[in-house]
Structures are given as structure tokens and as C-alpha cells.
Amino acid sequence: MQPPLVLFDLDNTLVDRQGTLAGWVTEFTAQHGMEDEDQAYVLDMGGRAGLSIHV
């Protein structure tokens, strides 16, 4: 039996985390009738987590 393979993407080369999160935030805030300021606030929270996110 081979050991499991684990991949860590710390620099966004394998998965576009920023684009995925920005898309989700845009959809989430639209579905819940939130304003642009709310969208910016949520994206800013991602920035504080170490993600630089631009919509």
C-alpha cells in the first residue's frame, strides 16, 4: 500500500483561492441583498487572513 499524497498550495500556483473566494463573496452578498460595502468588508477579512483579493 502506498502512503497518501498530500499537496500544499501556499502560493496559489495550483488553485486560484483569491478568484474563488471573490466569486463566492460576490454571489453570497448578492443572494442576501447586501450592499457593496458589505462585499468589500468580507473581502477585507480575507485580506487580513493573508489573501490579497481583488474583484
All heavy atoms as atom14 arrays in JSON, in Angstrom:
{
  "sequence": "MQPPLVLFDLDNTLVDRQGTLAGWVTEFTAQHGMEDEDQAYVLDMGGRAGLSIHV",
  "atom14_mask": [
    [1, 1, 1, 1, 1, 1, 1, 1, 0, 0, 0, 0, 0, 0],
    [1, 1, 1, 1, 1, 1, 1, 1, 1, 0, 0, 0, 0, 0],
    [1, 1, 1, 1, 1, 1, 1, 0, 0, 0, 0, 0, 0, 0],
    [1, 1, 1, 1, 1, 1, 1, 0, 0, 0, 0, 0, 0, 0],
    [1, 1, 1, 1, 1, 1, 1, 1, 0, 0, 0, 0, 0, 0],
    [1, 1, 1, 1, 1, 1, 1, 0, 0, 0, 0, 0, 0, 0],
    [1, 1, 1, 1, 1, 1, 1, 1, 0, 0, 0, 0, 0, 0],
    [1, 1, 1, 1, 1, 1, 1, 1, 1, 1, 1, 0, 0, 0],
    [1, 1, 1, 1, 1, 1, 1, 1, 0, 0, 0, 0, 0, 0],
    [1, 1, 1, 1, 1, 1, 1, 1, 0, 0, 0, 0, 0, 0],
    [1, 1, 1, 1, 1, 1, 1, 1, 0, 0, 0, 0, 0, 0],
    [1, 1, 1, 1, 1, 1, 1, 1, 0, 0, 0, 0, 0, 0],
    [1, 1, 1, 1, 1, 1, 1, 0, 0, 0, 0, 0, 0, 0],
    [1, 1, 1, 1, 1, 1, 1, 1, 0, 0, 0, 0, 0, 0],
    [1, 1, 1, 1, 1, 1, 1, 0, 0, 0, 0, 0, 0, 0],
    [1, 1, 1, 1, 1, 1, 1, 1, 0, 0, 0, 0, 0, 0],
    [1, 1, 1, 1, 1, 1, 1, 1, 1, 1, 1, 0, 0, 0],
    [1, 1, 1, 1, 1, 1, 1, 1, 1, 0, 0, 0, 0, 0],
    [1, 1, 1, 1, 0, 0, 0, 0, 0, 0, 0, 0, 0, 0],
    [1, 1, 1, 1, 1, 1, 1, 0, 0, 0, 0, 0, 0, 0],
    [1, 1, 1, 1, 1, 1, 1, 1, 0, 0, 0, 0, 0, 0],
    [1, 1, 1, 1, 1, 0, 0, 0, 0, 0, 0, 0, 0, 0],
    [1, 1, 1, 1, 0, 0, 0, 0, 0, 0, 0, 0, 0, 0],
    [1, 1, 1, 1, 1, 1, 1, 1, 1, 1, 1, 1, 1, 1],
    [1, 1, 1, 1, 1, 1, 1, 0, 0, 0, 0, 0, 0, 0],
    [1, 1, 1, 1, 1, 1, 1, 0, 0, 0, 0, 0, 0, 0],
    [1, 1, 1, 1, 1, 1, 1, 1, 1, 0, 0, 0, 0, 0],
    [1, 1, 1, 1, 1, 1, 1, 1, 1, 1, 1, 0, 0, 0],
    [1, 1, 1, 1, 1, 1, 1, 0, 0, 0, 0, 0, 0, 0],
    [1, 1, 1, 1, 1, 0, 0, 0, 0, 0, 0, 0, 0, 0],
    [1, 1, 1, 1, 1, 1, 1, 1, 1, 0, 0, 0, 0, 0],
    [1, 1, 1, 1, 1, 1, 1, 1, 1, 1, 0, 0, 0, 0],
    [1, 1, 1, 1, 0, 0, 0, 0, 0, 0, 0, 0, 0, 0],
    [1, 1, 1, 1, 1, 1, 1, 1, 0, 0, 0, 0, 0, 0],
    [1, 1, 1, 1, 1, 1, 1, 1, 1, 0, 0, 0, 0, 0],
    [1, 1, 1, 1, 1, 1, 1, 1, 0, 0, 0, 0, 0, 0],
    [1, 1, 1, 1, 1, 1, 1, 1, 1, 0, 0, 0, 0, 0],
    [1, 1, 1, 1, 1, 1, 1, 1, 0, 0, 0, 0, 0, 0],
    [1, 1, 1, 1, 1, 1, 1, 1, 1, 0, 0, 0, 0, 0],
    [1, 1, 1, 1, 1, 0, 0, 0, 0, 0, 0, 0, 0, 0],
    [1, 1, 1, 1, 1, 1, 1, 1, 1, 1, 1, 1, 0, 0],
    [1, 1, 1, 1, 1, 1, 1, 0, 0, 0, 0, 0, 0, 0],
    [1, 1, 1, 1, 1, 1, 1, 1, 0, 0, 0, 0, 0, 0],
    [1, 1, 1, 1, 1, 1, 1, 1, 0, 0, 0, 0, 0, 0],
    [1, 1, 1, 1, 1, 1, 1, 1, 0, 0, 0, 0, 0, 0],
    [1, 1, 1, 1, 0, 0, 0, 0, 0, 0, 0, 0, 0, 0],
    [1, 1, 1, 1, 0, 0, 0, 0, 0, 0, 0, 0, 0, 0],
    [1, 1, 1, 1, 1, 1, 1, 1, 1, 1, 1, 0, 0, 0],
    [1, 1, 1, 1, 1, 0, 0, 0, 0, 0, 0, 0, 0, 0],
    [1, 1, 1, 1, 0, 0, 0, 0, 0, 0, 0, 0, 0, 0],
    [1, 1, 1, 1, 1, 1, 1, 1, 0, 0, 0, 0, 0, 0],
    [1, 1, 1, 1, 1, 1, 0, 0, 0, 0, 0, 0, 0, 0],
    [1, 1, 1, 1, 1, 1, 1, 1, 0, 0, 0, 0, 0, 0],
    [1, 1, 1, 1, 1, 1, 1, 1, 1, 1, 0, 0, 0, 0],
    [1, 1, 1, 1, 1, 1, 1, 0, 0, 0, 0, 0, 0, 0]
  ],
  "atom14_positions": [
    [[0.84, -1.18, 0.0], [0.0, 0.0, 0.0], [0.89, 1.25, 0.0], [1.82, 1.37, 0.79], [-0.88, -0.01, 1.24], [-1.78, 1.16, 1.35], [-2.87, 0.95, 2.78], [-3.54, 2.54, 2.86], [0.0, 0.0, 0.0], [0.0, 0.0, 0.0], [0.0, 0.0, 0.0], [0.0, 0.0, 0.0], [0.0, 0.0, 0.0], [0.0, 0.0, 0.0]],
    [[0.56, 2.18, -0.89], [1.33, 3.42, -0.97], [0.77, 4.44, 0.02], [-0.45, 4.51, 0.23], [1.27, 3.99, -2.36], [2.04, 3.16, -3.36], [2.27, 3.93, -4.64], [1.83, 5.04, -4.8], [2.98, 3.31, -5.56], [0.0, 0.0, 0.0], [0.0, 0.0, 0.0], [0.0, 0.0, 0.0], [0.0, 0.0, 0.0], [0.0, 0.0, 0.0]],
    [[1.63, 5.25, 0.61], [1.14, 6.28, 1.52], [0.34, 7.33, 0.74], [0.57, 7.54, -0.45], [2.41, 6.89, 2.11], [3.49, 6.54, 1.16], [3.08, 5.27, 0.48], [0.0, 0.0, 0.0], [0.0, 0.0, 0.0], [0.0, 0.0, 0.0], [0.0, 0.0, 0.0], [0.0, 0.0, 0.0], [0.0, 0.0, 0.0], [0.0, 0.0, 0.0]],
    [[-0.61, 8.0, 1.41], [-1.4, 9.01, 0.72], [-0.53, 10.21, 0.31], [0.48, 10.49, 0.93], [-2.44, 9.43, 1.74], [-1.88, 9.02, 3.06], [-0.98, 7.85, 2.8], [0.0, 0.0, 0.0], [0.0, 0.0, 0.0], [0.0, 0.0, 0.0], [0.0, 0.0, 0.0], [0.0, 0.0, 0.0], [0.0, 0.0, 0.0], [0.0, 0.0, 0.0]],
    [[-0.94, 10.86, -0.73], [-0.23, 12.03, -1.24], [-0.94, 13.29, -0.75], [-2.16, 13.39, -0.84], [-0.21, 12.02, -2.76], [0.41, 13.23, -3.45], [1.9, 13.31, -3.13], [0.18, 13.14, -4.94], [0.0, 0.0, 0.0], [0.0, 0.0, 0.0], [0.0, 0.0, 0.0], [0.0, 0.0, 0.0], [0.0, 0.0, 0.0], [0.0, 0.0, 0.0]],
    [[-0.19, 14.22, -0.23], [-0.74, 15.49, 0.24], [-0.03, 16.62, -0.5], [1.19, 16.66, -0.56], [-0.54, 15.66, 1.76], [-1.07, 16.99, 2.23], [-1.19, 14.52, 2.51], [0.0, 0.0, 0.0], [0.0, 0.0, 0.0], [0.0, 0.0, 0.0], [0.0, 0.0, 0.0], [0.0, 0.0, 0.0], [0.0, 0.0, 0.0], [0.0, 0.0, 0.0]],
    [[-0.81, 17.53, -1.07], [-0.27, 18.69, -1.76], [-0.66, 19.95, -1.0], [-1.82, 20.11, -0.64], [-0.8, 18.78, -3.19], [-0.43, 17.64, -4.12], [-1.15, 17.81, -5.46], [1.06, 17.57, -4.32], [0.0, 0.0, 0.0], [0.0, 0.0, 0.0], [0.0, 0.0, 0.0], [0.0, 0.0, 0.0], [0.0, 0.0, 0.0], [0.0, 0.0, 0.0]],
    [[0.28, 20.82, -0.79], [0.02, 22.1, -0.15], [0.28, 23.2, -1.18], [1.36, 23.26, -1.76], [0.91, 22.3, 1.08], [0.63, 21.32, 2.17], [1.35, 20.15, 2.27], [-0.37, 21.56, 3.09], [1.1, 19.24, 3.28], [-0.64, 20.67, 4.11], [0.1, 19.5, 4.2], [0.0, 0.0, 0.0], [0.0, 0.0, 0.0], [0.0, 0.0, 0.0]],
    [[-0.71, 24.05, -1.38], [-0.58, 25.15, -2.34], [-0.5, 26.46, -1.55], [-1.49, 27.08, -1.23], [-1.78, 25.17, -3.27], [-1.72, 26.28, -4.28], [-0.61, 26.78, -4.55], [-2.78, 26.67, -4.8], [0.0, 0.0, 0.0], [0.0, 0.0, 0.0], [0.0, 0.0, 0.0], [0.0, 0.0, 0.0], [0.0, 0.0, 0.0], [0.0, 0.0, 0.0]],
    [[0.72, 26.87, -1.25], [0.91, 28.05, -0.41], [1.06, 29.34, -1.2], [1.02, 30.42, -0.64], [2.14, 27.85, 0.49], [2.08, 26.61, 1.39], [3.37, 26.47, 2.18], [0.87, 26.65, 2.31], [0.0, 0.0, 0.0], [0.0, 0.0, 0.0], [0.0, 0.0, 0.0], [0.0, 0.0, 0.0], [0.0, 0.0, 0.0], [0.0, 0.0, 0.0]],
    [[1.21, 29.23, -2.51], [1.42, 30.44, -3.31], [0.45, 30.55, -4.49], [0.72, 31.25, -5.45], [2.85, 30.51, -3.8], [3.22, 29.34, -4.69], [2.4, 28.43, -4.87], [4.35, 29.34, -5.22], [0.0, 0.0, 0.0], [0.0, 0.0, 0.0], [0.0, 0.0, 0.0], [0.0, 0.0, 0.0], [0.0, 0.0, 0.0], [0.0, 0.0, 0.0]],
    [[-0.68, 29.87, -4.42], [-1.74, 29.95, -5.44], [-1.31, 29.47, -6.83], [-1.82, 29.93, -7.83], [-2.28, 31.38, -5.56], [-3.12, 31.77, -4.38], [-3.8, 30.94, -3.79], [-3.07, 33.03, -4.02], [0.0, 0.0, 0.0], [0.0, 0.0, 0.0], [0.0, 0.0, 0.0], [0.0, 0.0, 0.0], [0.0, 0.0, 0.0], [0.0, 0.0, 0.0]],
    [[-0.37, 28.55, -6.91], [0.03, 28.04, -8.21], [-0.86, 26.89, -8.68], [-1.0, 26.67, -9.87], [1.49, 27.56, -8.21], [1.66, 26.6, -7.19], [2.44, 28.71, -7.98], [0.0, 0.0, 0.0], [0.0, 0.0, 0.0], [0.0, 0.0, 0.0], [0.0, 0.0, 0.0], [0.0, 0.0, 0.0], [0.0, 0.0, 0.0], [0.0, 0.0, 0.0]],
    [[-1.47, 26.18, -7.75], [-2.33, 25.05, -8.13], [-3.8, 25.42, -8.15], [-4.55, 24.98, -9.02], [-2.12, 23.89, -7.14], [-0.7, 23.33, -7.05], [-0.63, 22.26, -5.96], [-0.28, 22.76, -8.39], [0.0, 0.0, 0.0], [0.0, 0.0, 0.0], [0.0, 0.0, 0.0], [0.0, 0.0, 0.0], [0.0, 0.0, 0.0], [0.0, 0.0, 0.0]],
    [[-4.22, 26.24, -7.21], [-5.63, 26.62, -7.09], [-5.7, 28.14, -6.92], [-4.96, 28.71, -6.13], [-6.29, 25.93, -5.87], [-7.72, 26.39, -5.7], [-6.21, 24.43, -6.01], [0.0, 0.0, 0.0], [0.0, 0.0, 0.0], [0.0, 0.0, 0.0], [0.0, 0.0, 0.0], [0.0, 0.0, 0.0], [0.0, 0.0, 0.0], [0.0, 0.0, 0.0]],
    [[-6.62, 28.76, -7.64], [-6.81, 30.21, -7.52], [-7.75, 30.5, -6.36], [-8.96, 30.64, -6.53], [-7.38, 30.76, -8.82], [-7.63, 32.25, -8.77], [-7.06, 32.93, -7.89], [-8.4, 32.74, -9.62], [0.0, 0.0, 0.0], [0.0, 0.0, 0.0], [0.0, 0.0, 0.0], [0.0, 0.0, 0.0], [0.0, 0.0, 0.0], [0.0, 0.0, 0.0]],
    [[-7.2, 30.56, -5.16], [-8.03, 30.81, -3.97], [-8.64, 32.19, -4.01], [-9.78, 32.38, -3.61], [-7.19, 30.69, -2.7], [-6.71, 29.31, -2.39], [-5.99, 29.3, -1.06], [-5.17, 30.49, -0.86], [-3.96, 30.48, -0.35], [-3.41, 29.37, 0.02], [-3.29, 31.6, -0.22], [0.0, 0.0, 0.0], [0.0, 0.0, 0.0], [0.0, 0.0, 0.0]],
    [[-7.89, 33.16, -4.47], [-8.36, 34.53, -4.47], [-9.58, 34.7, -5.37], [-10.57, 35.3, -4.99], [-7.24, 35.47, -4.91], [-6.07, 35.43, -3.95], [-4.79, 35.95, -4.57], [-4.65, 35.95, -5.79], [-3.86, 36.37, -3.74], [0.0, 0.0, 0.0], [0.0, 0.0, 0.0], [0.0, 0.0, 0.0], [0.0, 0.0, 0.0], [0.0, 0.0, 0.0]],
    [[-9.49, 34.17, -6.57], [-10.61, 34.27, -7.51], [-11.83, 33.51, -7.03], [-12.97, 33.97, -7.16], [0.0, 0.0, 0.0], [0.0, 0.0, 0.0], [0.0, 0.0, 0.0], [0.0, 0.0, 0.0], [0.0, 0.0, 0.0], [0.0, 0.0, 0.0], [0.0, 0.0, 0.0], [0.0, 0.0, 0.0], [0.0, 0.0, 0.0], [0.0, 0.0, 0.0]],
    [[-11.58, 32.35, -6.45], [-12.68, 31.53, -5.92], [-13.39, 32.24, -4.79], [-14.62, 32.31, -4.75], [-12.15, 30.16, -5.45], [-11.53, 29.51, -6.55], [-13.27, 29.29, -4.91], [0.0, 0.0, 0.0], [0.0, 0.0, 0.0], [0.0, 0.0, 0.0], [0.0, 0.0, 0.0], [0.0, 0.0, 0.0], [0.0, 0.0, 0.0], [0.0, 0.0, 0.0]],
    [[-12.63, 32.78, -3.85], [-13.23, 33.49, -2.72], [-13.96, 34.75, -3.18], [-15.07, 35.03, -2.74], [-12.17, 33.84, -1.68], [-12.69, 34.57, -0.44], [-13.73, 33.72, 0.29], [-11.55, 34.92, 0.49], [0.0, 0.0, 0.0], [0.0, 0.0, 0.0], [0.0, 0.0, 0.0], [0.0, 0.0, 0.0], [0.0, 0.0, 0.0], [0.0, 0.0, 0.0]],
    [[-13.36, 35.5, -4.1], [-14.01, 36.71, -4.6], [-15.32, 36.38, -5.29], [-16.33, 37.08, -5.11], [-13.07, 37.45, -5.55], [0.0, 0.0, 0.0], [0.0, 0.0, 0.0], [0.0, 0.0, 0.0], [0.0, 0.0, 0.0], [0.0, 0.0, 0.0], [0.0, 0.0, 0.0], [0.0, 0.0, 0.0], [0.0, 0.0, 0.0], [0.0, 0.0, 0.0]],
    [[-15.35, 35.31, -6.08], [-16.58, 34.89, -6.74], [-17.65, 34.48, -5.75], [-18.83, 34.83, -5.89], [0.0, 0.0, 0.0], [0.0, 0.0, 0.0], [0.0, 0.0, 0.0], [0.0, 0.0, 0.0], [0.0, 0.0, 0.0], [0.0, 0.0, 0.0], [0.0, 0.0, 0.0], [0.0, 0.0, 0.0], [0.0, 0.0, 0.0], [0.0, 0.0, 0.0]],
    [[-17.24, 33.75, -4.72], [-18.19, 33.32, -3.7], [-18.76, 34.52, -2.95], [-19.96, 34.6, -2.72], [-17.53, 32.36, -2.71], [-18.46, 32.0, -1.59], [-19.41, 31.02, -1.62], [-18.55, 32.61, -0.31], [-20.1, 31.0, -0.42], [-19.58, 31.98, 0.39], [-17.85, 33.66, 0.3], [-19.93, 32.34, 1.68], [-18.22, 34.02, 1.59], [-19.24, 33.36, 2.27]],
    [[-17.9, 35.46, -2.58], [-18.36, 36.64, -1.84], [-19.35, 37.44, -2.69], [-20.38, 37.89, -2.19], [-17.16, 37.51, -1.4], [-17.62, 38.86, -0.9], [-16.37, 36.8, -0.33], [0.0, 0.0, 0.0], [0.0, 0.0, 0.0], [0.0, 0.0, 0.0], [0.0, 0.0, 0.0], [0.0, 0.0, 0.0], [0.0, 0.0, 0.0], [0.0, 0.0, 0.0]],
    [[-19.06, 37.61, -3.96], [-19.96, 38.34, -4.85], [-21.32, 37.67, -4.92], [-22.37, 38.32, -4.79], [-19.34, 38.43, -6.26], [-18.09, 39.09, -6.18], [-20.25, 39.17, -7.21], [0.0, 0.0, 0.0], [0.0, 0.0, 0.0], [0.0, 0.0, 0.0], [0.0, 0.0, 0.0], [0.0, 0.0, 0.0], [0.0, 0.0, 0.0], [0.0, 0.0, 0.0]],
    [[-21.33, 36.35, -5.08], [-22.6, 35.61, -5.15], [-23.34, 35.64, -3.81], [-24.54, 35.87, -3.77], [-22.32, 34.17, -5.56], [-23.57, 33.34, -5.75], [-23.26, 31.93, -6.2], [-22.28, 31.73, -6.95], [-23.99, 31.02, -5.79], [0.0, 0.0, 0.0], [0.0, 0.0, 0.0], [0.0, 0.0, 0.0], [0.0, 0.0, 0.0], [0.0, 0.0, 0.0]],
    [[-22.62, 35.43, -2.72], [-23.23, 35.4, -1.4], [-23.89, 36.74, -1.05], [-25.03, 36.78, -0.6], [-22.18, 35.05, -0.35], [-22.7, 35.01, 1.06], [-23.31, 33.87, 1.55], [-22.61, 36.13, 1.89], [-23.8, 33.83, 2.84], [-23.1, 36.1, 3.18], [-23.7, 34.95, 3.66], [0.0, 0.0, 0.0], [0.0, 0.0, 0.0], [0.0, 0.0, 0.0]],
    [[-23.16, 37.83, -1.27], [-23.71, 39.14, -0.92], [-24.9, 39.5, -1.81], [-25.86, 40.12, -1.34], [-22.63, 40.24, -0.98], [-22.0, 40.23, -2.26], [-21.58, 40.04, 0.11], [0.0, 0.0, 0.0], [0.0, 0.0, 0.0], [0.0, 0.0, 0.0], [0.0, 0.0, 0.0], [0.0, 0.0, 0.0], [0.0, 0.0, 0.0], [0.0, 0.0, 0.0]],
    [[-24.87, 39.09, -3.08], [-26.0, 39.35, -3.98], [-27.23, 38.56, -3.54], [-28.35, 39.09, -3.53], [-25.62, 39.01, -5.41], [0.0, 0.0, 0.0], [0.0, 0.0, 0.0], [0.0, 0.0, 0.0], [0.0, 0.0, 0.0], [0.0, 0.0, 0.0], [0.0, 0.0, 0.0], [0.0, 0.0, 0.0], [0.0, 0.0, 0.0], [0.0, 0.0, 0.0]],
    [[-27.05, 37.3, -3.18], [-28.17, 36.46, -2.76], [-28.82, 36.96, -1.48], [-30.0, 36.75, -1.26], [-27.72, 35.01, -2.55], [-27.44, 34.26, -3.81], [-26.96, 32.85, -3.52], [-26.62, 32.49, -2.4], [-26.9, 32.04, -4.58], [0.0, 0.0, 0.0], [0.0, 0.0, 0.0], [0.0, 0.0, 0.0], [0.0, 0.0, 0.0], [0.0, 0.0, 0.0]],
    [[-28.05, 37.62, -0.64], [-28.57, 38.07, 0.64], [-28.89, 39.57, 0.65], [-29.13, 40.15, 1.71], [-27.57, 37.72, 1.75], [-27.51, 36.24, 2.0], [-26.69, 35.41, 1.27], [-28.17, 35.46, 2.86], [-26.85, 34.17, 1.68], [-27.75, 34.17, 2.65], [0.0, 0.0, 0.0], [0.0, 0.0, 0.0], [0.0, 0.0, 0.0], [0.0, 0.0, 0.0]],
    [[-28.92, 40.18, -0.53], [-29.31, 41.58, -0.64], [-28.37, 42.54, 0.08], [-28.8, 43.58, 0.55], [0.0, 0.0, 0.0], [0.0, 0.0, 0.0], [0.0, 0.0, 0.0], [0.0, 0.0, 0.0], [0.0, 0.0, 0.0], [0.0, 0.0, 0.0], [0.0, 0.0, 0.0], [0.0, 0.0, 0.0], [0.0, 0.0, 0.0], [0.0, 0.0, 0.0]],
    [[-27.12, 42.18, 0.15], [-26.14, 43.02, 0.83], [-25.59, 44.06, -0.13], [-25.62, 43.9, -1.33], [-25.03, 42.15, 1.4], [-25.55, 41.11, 2.38], [-24.28, 39.92, 2.82], [-23.85, 40.54, 4.43], [0.0, 0.0, 0.0], [0.0, 0.0, 0.0], [0.0, 0.0, 0.0], [0.0, 0.0, 0.0], [0.0, 0.0, 0.0], [0.0, 0.0, 0.0]],
    [[-25.08, 45.13, 0.44], [-24.54, 46.25, -0.34], [-23.09, 46.0, -0.72], [-22.44, 45.09, -0.21], [-24.65, 47.54, 0.48], [-26.06, 47.87, 0.93], [-26.97, 48.23, -0.22], [-26.49, 48.8, -1.22], [-28.18, 47.95, -0.13], [0.0, 0.0, 0.0], [0.0, 0.0, 0.0], [0.0, 0.0, 0.0], [0.0, 0.0, 0.0], [0.0, 0.0, 0.0]],
    [[-22.57, 46.86, -1.59], [-21.17, 46.76, -2.0], [-20.22, 46.92, -0.82], [-19.16, 46.31, -0.79], [-20.85, 47.81, -3.06], [-21.52, 47.51, -4.39], [-21.89, 46.34, -4.61], [-21.66, 48.45, -5.2], [0.0, 0.0, 0.0], [0.0, 0.0, 0.0], [0.0, 0.0, 0.0], [0.0, 0.0, 0.0], [0.0, 0.0, 0.0], [0.0, 0.0, 0.0]],
    [[-20.61, 47.74, 0.16], [-19.76, 47.94, 1.33], [-19.61, 46.62, 2.11], [-18.55, 46.34, 2.65], [-20.34, 49.01, 2.26], [-20.37, 50.4, 1.65], [-21.57, 50.62, 0.74], [-22.61, 49.93, 0.9], [-21.48, 51.48, -0.14], [0.0, 0.0, 0.0], [0.0, 0.0, 0.0], [0.0, 0.0, 0.0], [0.0, 0.0, 0.0], [0.0, 0.0, 0.0]],
    [[-20.7, 45.84, 2.16], [-20.64, 44.54, 2.85], [-19.7, 43.6, 2.11], [-18.93, 42.85, 2.72], [-22.03, 43.92, 2.95], [-22.99, 44.78, 3.74], [-22.57, 45.34, 4.78], [-24.15, 44.91, 3.32], [0.0, 0.0, 0.0], [0.0, 0.0, 0.0], [0.0, 0.0, 0.0], [0.0, 0.0, 0.0], [0.0, 0.0, 0.0], [0.0, 0.0, 0.0]],
    [[-19.77, 43.62, 0.79], [-18.89, 42.78, -0.02], [-17.43, 43.16, 0.23], [-16.58, 42.3, 0.43], [-19.23, 42.93, -1.5], [-18.34, 42.11, -2.41], [-18.71, 42.28, -3.87], [-19.69, 42.91, -4.21], [-17.92, 41.72, -4.73], [0.0, 0.0, 0.0], [0.0, 0.0, 0.0], [0.0, 0.0, 0.0], [0.0, 0.0, 0.0], [0.0, 0.0, 0.0]],
    [[-17.16, 44.45, 0.24], [-15.79, 44.91, 0.49], [-15.32, 44.5, 1.88], [-14.16, 44.13, 2.06], [-15.72, 46.43, 0.33], [0.0, 0.0, 0.0], [0.0, 0.0, 0.0], [0.0, 0.0, 0.0], [0.0, 0.0, 0.0], [0.0, 0.0, 0.0], [0.0, 0.0, 0.0], [0.0, 0.0, 0.0], [0.0, 0.0, 0.0], [0.0, 0.0, 0.0]],
    [[-16.22, 44.55, 2.86], [-15.86, 44.16, 4.23], [-15.47, 42.69, 4.3], [-14.46, 42.34, 4.9], [-17.03, 44.44, 5.17], [-16.78, 43.99, 6.59], [-15.94, 44.72, 7.42], [-17.38, 42.84, 7.09], [-15.69, 44.31, 8.72], [-17.13, 42.42, 8.38], [-16.3, 43.15, 9.2], [-16.05, 42.74, 10.48], [0.0, 0.0, 0.0], [0.0, 0.0, 0.0]],
    [[-16.24, 41.83, 3.66], [-15.95, 40.4, 3.67], [-14.63, 40.13, 2.94], [-13.81, 39.34, 3.4], [-17.11, 39.58, 3.06], [-16.74, 38.11, 2.94], [-18.37, 39.74, 3.9], [0.0, 0.0, 0.0], [0.0, 0.0, 0.0], [0.0, 0.0, 0.0], [0.0, 0.0, 0.0], [0.0, 0.0, 0.0], [0.0, 0.0, 0.0], [0.0, 0.0, 0.0]],
    [[-14.41, 40.79, 1.82], [-13.16, 40.61, 1.09], [-11.98, 41.11, 1.91], [-10.89, 40.53, 1.87], [-13.22, 41.31, -0.26], [-14.13, 40.66, -1.29], [-14.24, 41.54, -2.52], [-13.64, 39.28, -1.65], [0.0, 0.0, 0.0], [0.0, 0.0, 0.0], [0.0, 0.0, 0.0], [0.0, 0.0, 0.0], [0.0, 0.0, 0.0], [0.0, 0.0, 0.0]],
    [[-12.19, 42.18, 2.67], [-11.13, 42.7, 3.53], [-10.77, 41.68, 4.61], [-9.62, 41.55, 4.98], [-11.56, 44.02, 4.15], [-10.47, 44.62, 5.02], [-9.33, 44.76, 4.52], [-10.75, 44.94, 6.19], [0.0, 0.0, 0.0], [0.0, 0.0, 0.0], [0.0, 0.0, 0.0], [0.0, 0.0, 0.0], [0.0, 0.0, 0.0], [0.0, 0.0, 0.0]],
    [[-11.76, 40.96, 5.1], [-11.48, 39.93, 6.1], [-10.56, 38.87, 5.5], [-9.66, 38.37, 6.18], [-12.78, 39.29, 6.59], [-13.59, 40.21, 7.45], [-15.18, 39.62, 8.08], [-15.36, 37.97, 7.59], [0.0, 0.0, 0.0], [0.0, 0.0, 0.0], [0.0, 0.0, 0.0], [0.0, 0.0, 0.0], [0.0, 0.0, 0.0], [0.0, 0.0, 0.0]],
    [[-10.75, 38.52, 4.24], [-9.87, 37.58, 3.57], [-8.47, 38.14, 3.43], [-7.48, 37.42, 3.55], [0.0, 0.0, 0.0], [0.0, 0.0, 0.0], [0.0, 0.0, 0.0], [0.0, 0.0, 0.0], [0.0, 0.0, 0.0], [0.0, 0.0, 0.0], [0.0, 0.0, 0.0], [0.0, 0.0, 0.0], [0.0, 0.0, 0.0], [0.0, 0.0, 0.0]],
    [[-8.36, 39.45, 3.22], [-7.06, 40.09, 3.12], [-6.31, 40.02, 4.45], [-5.1, 39.85, 4.48], [0.0, 0.0, 0.0], [0.0, 0.0, 0.0], [0.0, 0.0, 0.0], [0.0, 0.0, 0.0], [0.0, 0.0, 0.0], [0.0, 0.0, 0.0], [0.0, 0.0, 0.0], [0.0, 0.0, 0.0], [0.0, 0.0, 0.0], [0.0, 0.0, 0.0]],
    [[-7.05, 40.14, 5.54], [-6.41, 40.04, 6.84], [-5.94, 38.62, 7.13], [-5.08, 38.4, 7.96], [-7.37, 40.49, 7.94], [-7.52, 42.0, 7.97], [-8.32, 42.43, 9.14], [-9.49, 43.1, 8.62], [-10.64, 43.18, 9.22], [-10.83, 42.62, 10.38], [-11.64, 43.83, 8.67], [0.0, 0.0, 0.0], [0.0, 0.0, 0.0], [0.0, 0.0, 0.0]],
    [[-6.53, 37.65, 6.42], [-6.13, 36.26, 6.6], [-4.94, 35.89, 5.71], [-4.56, 34.75, 5.62], [-7.31, 35.34, 6.31], [0.0, 0.0, 0.0], [0.0, 0.0, 0.0], [0.0, 0.0, 0.0], [0.0, 0.0, 0.0], [0.0, 0.0, 0.0], [0.0, 0.0, 0.0], [0.0, 0.0, 0.0], [0.0, 0.0, 0.0], [0.0, 0.0, 0.0]],
    [[-4.41, 36.88, 5.01], [-3.23, 36.62, 4.19], [-3.53, 36.48, 2.7], [-2.65, 36.18, 1.93], [0.0, 0.0, 0.0], [0.0, 0.0, 0.0], [0.0, 0.0, 0.0], [0.0, 0.0, 0.0], [0.0, 0.0, 0.0], [0.0, 0.0, 0.0], [0.0, 0.0, 0.0], [0.0, 0.0, 0.0], [0.0, 0.0, 0.0], [0.0, 0.0, 0.0]],
    [[-4.77, 36.71, 2.3], [-5.13, 36.63, 0.89], [-5.25, 38.04, 0.33], [-5.9, 38.89, 0.93], [-6.48, 35.93, 0.7], [-6.59, 34.5, 1.21], [-8.03, 34.03, 1.1], [-5.69, 33.59, 0.4], [0.0, 0.0, 0.0], [0.0, 0.0, 0.0], [0.0, 0.0, 0.0], [0.0, 0.0, 0.0], [0.0, 0.0, 0.0], [0.0, 0.0, 0.0]],
    [[-4.62, 38.31, -0.77], [-4.83, 39.6, -1.42], [-5.89, 39.38, -2.49], [-5.68, 38.69, -3.48], [-3.53, 40.12, -2.03], [-3.02, 39.18, -2.94], [0.0, 0.0, 0.0], [0.0, 0.0, 0.0], [0.0, 0.0, 0.0], [0.0, 0.0, 0.0], [0.0, 0.0, 0.0], [0.0, 0.0, 0.0], [0.0, 0.0, 0.0], [0.0, 0.0, 0.0]],
    [[-7.06, 39.95, -2.28], [-8.23, 39.66, -3.11], [-8.66, 40.92, -3.82], [-8.82, 41.98, -3.22], [-9.39, 39.12, -2.25], [-8.93, 37.88, -1.51], [-10.6, 38.83, -3.11], [-9.84, 37.45, -0.41], [0.0, 0.0, 0.0], [0.0, 0.0, 0.0], [0.0, 0.0, 0.0], [0.0, 0.0, 0.0], [0.0, 0.0, 0.0], [0.0, 0.0, 0.0]],
    [[-8.86, 40.81, -5.13], [-9.33, 41.93, -5.94], [-10.49, 41.47, -6.79], [-10.44, 40.4, -7.38], [-8.22, 42.46, -6.84], [-6.97, 42.77, -6.09], [-6.83, 43.91, -5.35], [-5.82, 42.08, -5.94], [-5.64, 43.92, -4.8], [-5.0, 42.81, -5.14], [0.0, 0.0, 0.0], [0.0, 0.0, 0.0], [0.0, 0.0, 0.0], [0.0, 0.0, 0.0]],
    [[-11.55, 42.26, -6.83], [-12.72, 41.91, -7.64], [-12.74, 42.78, -8.87], [-12.45, 43.93, -8.84], [-14.02, 42.09, -6.83], [-15.22, 41.79, -7.71], [-14.01, 41.22, -5.62], [0.0, 0.0, 0.0], [0.0, 0.0, 0.0], [0.0, 0.0, 0.0], [0.0, 0.0, 0.0], [0.0, 0.0, 0.0], [0.0, 0.0, 0.0], [0.0, 0.0, 0.0]]
  ]
}
